[in-house]
Amino acid sequence: MKLRFFLAFIVVFIVTSCQFLTTDRTKNTQELDTIVDFSSVDVSPTFKICESLIDKTAQNNCFRNTIQQKIGEQLATFSLKVKNNVDEIVTVIILINQQGEFEFQELKASEIIKNEILKLDSILKVSVENLPKVYPAIKRSIPVATQYELPIRIKLEE
């Protein structure tokens, strides 16, 4: 009889102690970074001439200066005539896709400048689409599309 109670005690002990004998696998695994910040990129888009710069700020400045210079050169090829003097800053929204190609998205400008230069959005669209290819932005080792707001100063006299 004592043997039965002893065996029953052993069986109950083994069945209930299984949870104490197993190891908790989640304690040993490293917590994964599953939150992805889509508002920033690891590597910004860049032109080939800016690629050799190591400093991220210098690379961004080089990209910004190069894009403004290239669009300025494109705009200089158009002869624009205005009735009144124009000196305003417009904002061009550009998408740089995963292949590094520029796409014109939108022009943010006042009604005054839109009335003075009727085809400004078409001219800027052509200028943006004629920009050379760039290295696209990188997020977690994957090329991603990025949106870029480019301020452009338009200064024309009668």
PEMO-V634361 format. One record per backbone hydrogen bond with DSSP energy under -1.0 kcal/mol. CO is the residue of the C=O (numbers start at 1). NH is the residue of the N-H. E is the energy in kcal/mol with one decimal. If there is no record, write none. Layout:
BEGIN
co:nh:e
CO:NH:E
CO:NH:E
END
This chain:
BEGIN
co:nh:e
1:5:-2.1
2:6:-2.5
3:7:-2.8
4:8:-2.9
5:9:-2.6
6:10:-2.2
7:11:-2.6
8:12:-2.6
9:13:-2.5
10:14:-2.6
11:15:-2.5
12:16:-2.3
13:17:-1.6
17:21:-1.2
18:22:-1.3
32:34:-1.2
43:138:-2.6
46:135:-3.1
50:53:-1.3
55:59:-2.2
56:60:-2.3
57:61:-2.5
58:62:-2.4
59:63:-2.4
60:64:-2.6
61:65:-2.8
62:66:-2.5
63:67:-2.5
64:68:-2.1
65:69:-2.3
66:70:-2.7
67:71:-2.2
68:72:-2.3
69:73:-2.3
70:74:-1.9
71:75:-2.8
72:76:-1.8
75:78:-1.3
86:156:-2.7
88:154:-3.8
90:152:-3.3
91:108:-3.3
92:150:-3.1
93:105:-2.6
93:106:-1.4
94:148:-3.3
95:103:-2.3
96:146:-2.3
97:100:-1.9
100:134:-2.2
101:97:-2.2
103:95:-2.9
106:93:-3.0
108:91:-2.7
110:114:-1.8
111:115:-2.2
112:116:-1.9
113:117:-2.6
117:120:-1.5
119:123:-2.5
120:124:-2.7
121:125:-2.0
122:126:-2.2
123:127:-2.3
124:128:-2.7
125:129:-2.4
126:130:-1.2
128:131:-1.5
135:46:-1.8
137:144:-2.6
138:42:-1.8
138:43:-2.1
139:142:-1.1
142:139:-2.5
146:96:-3.3
148:94:-3.2
150:92:-2.8
152:90:-3.1
154:88:-2.3
156:86:-3.1
END
